[in-house]
Amino acid sequence: MKRKLKKDLKKLYQPPKPLRKQAFLEELPKPGISNWDFLWSQAGYIRKWNWMVSAVVFICGLCVGTDKGKQFTSALAAMIPVLALSFVAEGSRSVRYGMAELEMGSKFSMKAVLMAKFTILGIENAVLLAVLLPLLMRNKYYGLLSAAIMILFPYLLSCFCNLIIVRKIHGKESIYFCSTVCILISLCVSGIIHSKINIYLLMEPAGWVFSLVILAVLTVREGNRILHQSEELVWSLS
């Protein structure tokens, strides 16, 4: 009886069809945001320790020019993988901490957030590394190629290895593996600097340049794979 009464009431009190609904919706203001504004907004979410690492690396670079005992040169070489670690760790923070569901409910996609963070940190790191080259070349022991190898090779190698780890190992555990890899690379680079081994003689200059280009291509490819993986993660959760 009650069900029949409810059906009869629904038939009697049907709401009228909305008039000019589509026109009204089109007249509503549509707030937009430019790409630069979006990047600027994401820069505020980058943690302070990333900028502190960059500042320490820059200070070491300033001291390298007059470094006769190789203390600051060794410190700079040891900090380069840490710079790469901060880049990968901050860029992939949403993936590592399982924030994919929250990113799905936000205004911007998870892929857009990841790309924005990688872009901001990538530009900042690229500018910093470019500044370090002439600073290191003030030291008479380093030319353009040797300075590029000392700065870019450990950075690209650390980024490449860390991106693979983040892509393969999900969760907070991945940061421990990334840290271990960076520590090993830092120790190797510092040991080479203090040793009498001249690694620049292991290959021709063209071979070192080719190696740097290959590492850069592999690093960019791993970054693209992580962005593609973020899309697959969203589809699996939706």
C-alpha positions in Angstrom: 0.0 0.0 0.0 2.8 2.4 0.9 4.7 1.6 -2.2 1.7 2.3 -4.4 1.1 5.6 -2.5 4.7 6.6 -3.1 4.4 5.9 -6.8 1.2 7.9 -7.1 2.7 10.8 -5.3 5.8 10.8 -7.6 3.5 10.9 -10.6 1.4 13.8 -9.2 4.4 15.8 -8.1 6.9 15.5 -10.9 9.3 18.4 -11.0 9.0 20.5 -14.2 11.8 20.2 -16.8 14.4 23.0 -16.4 14.2 25.8 -18.9 17.3 27.2 -20.6 19.5 24.9 -18.4 22.3 24.6 -21.0 22.3 28.3 -21.7 22.5 29.0 -18.0 25.4 26.7 -17.5 27.3 28.3 -20.4 26.8 31.7 -18.9 28.5 30.7 -15.6 32.1 32.0 -15.2 34.7 29.3 -16.0 37.7 29.9 -13.8 40.9 28.9 -15.7 44.6 28.7 -14.8 47.5 29.1 -17.1 50.4 26.7 -17.3 52.7 29.1 -15.6 50.2 29.7 -12.7 49.8 26.0 -12.3 53.6 25.5 -12.1 53.9 28.4 -9.7 51.2 26.8 -7.5 53.0 23.5 -7.4 56.3 25.1 -6.5 54.8 26.0 -3.2 54.3 22.3 -2.4 58.0 21.4 -2.9 59.6 20.8 0.5 62.3 23.2 1.8 64.9 20.5 2.1 65.1 20.3 -1.7 66.1 23.9 -1.9 68.5 23.4 1.0 70.3 20.6 -0.8 70.6 22.9 -3.9 72.0 25.6 -1.7 74.6 23.3 -0.2 75.7 22.1 -3.6 76.0 25.7 -4.8 78.1 26.6 -1.8 80.4 23.7 -2.4 80.7 24.8 -6.0 81.8 28.3 -5.0 84.6 26.8 -2.8 85.9 24.4 -5.4 87.8 27.0 -7.4 90.4 27.5 -4.7 90.3 23.9 -3.4 93.9 22.6 -3.3 93.3 19.7 -1.0 90.2 18.5 -2.9 88.0 18.6 0.3 85.3 20.8 -1.3 85.7 19.0 -4.6 85.0 15.7 -2.9 82.1 17.2 -1.0 80.6 18.6 -4.2 81.0 15.2 -5.9 79.3 13.5 -2.9 76.4 16.0 -2.9 75.6 15.6 -6.7 73.9 12.2 -6.2 72.0 13.7 -3.2 70.7 16.4 -5.5 69.5 13.7 -7.9 67.9 11.9 -5.0 66.0 15.0 -3.9 64.8 15.5 -7.5 63.4 12.0 -7.8 62.1 11.7 -4.3 60.1 15.0 -4.4 58.9 14.4 -7.9 57.5 10.9 -7.1 56.2 11.7 -3.6 52.6 11.2 -4.5 53.3 7.8 -5.9 55.4 6.7 -3.0 53.0 7.8 -0.3 49.9 6.3 -1.9 48.2 9.6 -2.7 46.8 8.4 -6.0 43.2 8.4 -4.8 43.5 12.0 -3.5 45.1 13.1 -6.8 42.2 11.5 -8.7 39.7 13.7 -6.8 41.6 16.9 -7.3 41.2 19.5 -10.0 44.4 18.4 -11.8 45.3 14.9 -12.9 48.1 13.0 -11.2 50.1 13.0 -14.4 49.9 16.8 -14.5 51.1 17.1 -10.9 54.0 14.8 -11.5 55.0 16.6 -14.7 54.8 19.9 -13.0 57.1 18.9 -10.1 59.6 17.2 -12.5 59.6 20.3 -14.7 60.2 22.7 -11.7 62.9 20.6 -10.1 64.4 19.7 -13.5 64.8 23.4 -14.6 66.2 24.3 -11.1 68.7 21.4 -11.2 69.7 22.2 -14.8 70.4 25.8 -14.0 72.4 24.8 -10.9 74.5 22.2 -12.8 75.1 24.7 -15.6 76.4 27.2 -13.0 78.6 24.5 -11.4 80.5 23.9 -14.7 82.4 27.3 -14.9 82.8 27.2 -11.1 84.6 23.9 -11.2 86.6 25.0 -14.3 88.2 27.7 -12.1 90.2 24.8 -10.6 93.2 24.2 -12.7 92.7 20.4 -12.5 89.4 20.5 -14.5 88.6 21.4 -18.1 85.2 21.5 -19.7 85.0 17.8 -20.4 86.4 16.6 -17.0 84.1 19.1 -15.2 81.1 17.9 -17.2 81.9 14.2 -16.4 82.4 14.9 -12.7 79.1 16.8 -12.4 76.8 15.2 -15.0 77.8 11.6 -14.9 77.0 10.9 -11.2 73.9 13.1 -11.5 72.4 11.3 -14.5 73.4 7.9 -13.2 71.7 8.6 -9.9 68.6 9.9 -11.5 68.4 6.9 -13.9 68.8 4.3 -11.1 66.4 6.1 -8.8 63.7 6.4 -11.4 63.9 2.7 -12.1 63.6 1.9 -8.4 60.6 4.2 -8.0 58.9 2.7 -11.0 59.6 -0.9 -10.0 59.1 -0.6 -6.2 56.0 1.1 -4.9 55.6 2.5 -1.4 57.8 4.2 1.1 60.4 1.4 0.8 61.6 2.7 -2.5 63.3 5.7 -0.9 65.6 3.4 1.1 66.8 1.7 -2.0 67.3 5.1 -3.7 69.3 6.4 -0.8 71.5 3.3 -0.8 72.2 3.7 -4.5 73.1 7.4 -4.0 75.4 6.6 -1.1 77.2 4.0 -3.1 77.6 6.4 -6.1 78.8 9.2 -3.8 81.4 7.0 -2.2 82.7 5.8 -5.6 83.0 9.3 -6.9 84.7 10.6 -3.8 87.1 7.7 -3.8 88.0 8.3 -7.4 88.7 12.0 -6.7 91.1 11.1 -3.8 92.8 8.3 -5.7 95.4 8.6 -8.3 93.2 6.9 -10.9 92.6 9.1 -14.0 89.3 7.9 -15.2 89.3 10.4 -18.1 91.9 8.2 -19.8 89.6 5.2 -19.8 87.8 6.4 -22.9 88.3 8.9 -25.7 86.5 12.3 -25.2 83.9 11.2 -27.8 83.2 8.1 -25.8 82.5 10.1 -22.6 80.3 12.5 -24.5 78.4 9.6 -26.0 78.0 8.0 -22.6 76.6 11.2 -21.1 74.1 11.5 -24.0 73.0 7.9 -23.6 72.5 8.4 -19.8 70.5 11.5 -20.5 68.2 9.7 -23.0 67.7 6.8 -20.6 66.9 9.1 -17.7 64.3 11.0 -19.8 62.8 7.7 -20.9 62.4 6.5 -17.3 60.8 9.8 -16.4 58.3 9.3 -19.3 57.6 5.7 -18.1 56.7 7.0 -14.6 54.3 9.5 -16.1 52.7 6.8 -18.2 52.6 4.5 -15.1 50.7 7.2 -13.2 48.0 7.1 -15.9 47.7 3.3 -15.6 47.5 3.7 -11.8 44.6 6.1 -12.1 42.7 3.7 -14.4 43.3 0.8 -12.0 41.9 2.7 -9.1 38.9 4.1 -10.9 
